[in-house]
Amino acid sequence: MKKAIIFVNRNNFIYNKEKYSFDKLNEVKRVLKKDIKIVILEEELCLKKFDNNAKKFQLAKFVDSLIEKEFPQNGDILYDYEKKNNVIVIYYIRGAKRIERLAEGAKRIEVKPIQLIIKEVMRKELKANNNSGRVLIKINEYYYYISFEAGIFDHCKVKENKANIINEICDDINGKKIFVDKSAIDILPANDNFKIIEIDIGSLINETIYEKQKFYSRKSV
């Protein structure tokens, strides 16, 4: 069954290329499918790293306890995690309350921050499991700068202001290369401290969104 794909922004959402305020949600719900795929935009993906050698059968319980102790509990946060070797990365993002409203009546829902989709795309593009990289892309009015090391997130930034994202990059990327989508290639100044590699990340992201994606999946939120 074809899924309804919804892009959730901070103050609105996009469905079938049309932008709606959440005040108009009831009008859209009448035509939404029961199978929904949601992509979170405009929100920073935050993360914390923990050194731990928890076994696979202990991991979920251990992560749950960390989330309860170490992370915000305001009802609007979504969490997930990944483990590589003895490093556990727990990441979180705002948007749960907006997604709950969109998901009312849905039988199945998949949710994914755009940062995770970008990471998936780059992992495939670099063709390496232990890849590292820096990525910059502009989606609508926001710039997304993502850094990952050895295949796991290091940090992520979302900025609407061009000068702010340039400062983030220049402070972070000394001596390294950065993969830049054509949407943002013109904002970076000439700089001997990093190497710019242009890549059509936007097209690869669209292919991933419209063909397959998973963040978490359950019958209802």
Summary of the structure (lengths in Angstrom):
residues: 221
radius of gyration: 18.0
end to end distance: 20.1
largest distance: 54.2
contacts: 619
relative contact order: 0.15
helix: 30%
strand: 38%
